[in-house]
Every structure is written in structure tokens, then in C-alpha cells.
Amino acid sequence: MSKILQEFKTFIMRGNVMDMAVGVIVGGAFSSIINSLVDDIIMPVVTLITGKINFSDMMLTLNGETYASLQAARDAGAPVIAYGNFIQIVIQFLLTAFVIFMVIKAINRLHKKPEEVVVPTTKICPYCKSEIHIEAVKCPHCASELKD
């Protein structure tokens, strides 16, 4: 039993498990920000552009009767296909995905990639101007002794 506990402790203390836990927590907070941006800022603009269409109340009643809203149909116990709600959720998903894409793109721009330092592996012989290994003390082309 103690071996299992030791293995479990080793598993939990791995860096990637801790990184994943932090990612889930930060992702939850980030999700709230993105949802608020979509629901509170972008969706009202979309609603204004689409002429205040309320997708969530669009439905097809299967009993042939007409209801003022989806909630009224559900309260009456009517069988409905709530296709408007599906459209609303798809629009919100697409907007959320687009906002996440734009946020990640902006964050990636902020990260400057470190410039790669190129370590030379060759040098030029000062006598014959041939390219030789950086650690050479004698030029293989002209047999000159190198002072460097």
C-alpha cells in the first residue's frame, strides 16, 4: 500500500501535472473574461446589426399551435424543436472561438522571441583566405601556422 502512495505522490508532484492544474484554474478565470466579452460587448452589437432578432425564441412547435416565446411553449408542455437556441449557441461559440484566437494572437505578438546566438564553427585563414575549423592551429590548405 505504501508503494502505491509513493507512486501516487511521484505522479502528483511531476511538473506537467502541476502545470496542467494551474492551466485549468487559469483557464477557468480566462473563460469568464472571454464569456463576458462575448455576451456583454460583442453579442449586443450583433443583435443591433441583425435588427434585434432574438434567435433563442425561434422554434418549431410540433403540435401546430403558436406561442409567444419558447418559454411559453415549454410552460404549456408543447413539444418544440428549439432551433433558434441552437443558432444562438453556434453564434456564441463562433464568436468565442474568434475572440480567443484574437487574444492569443495579441499575446503571441507581445512575446519577443529571443534572438538566436550563432556560434561560429569556422574561421578564415589570414594567409590563404580558406575557410577552416575554428579550433585549427595550422591551415590545412596552405600549412600556415595560425596565431589565433
Beta strands, then each sheet from edge to edge (+ up, - down):
strand 1: 60-61
strand 2: 80-81
strand 3: 122-124
strand 4: 131-133
sheet 1: 1+ 2-
sheet 2: 3+ 4-
end
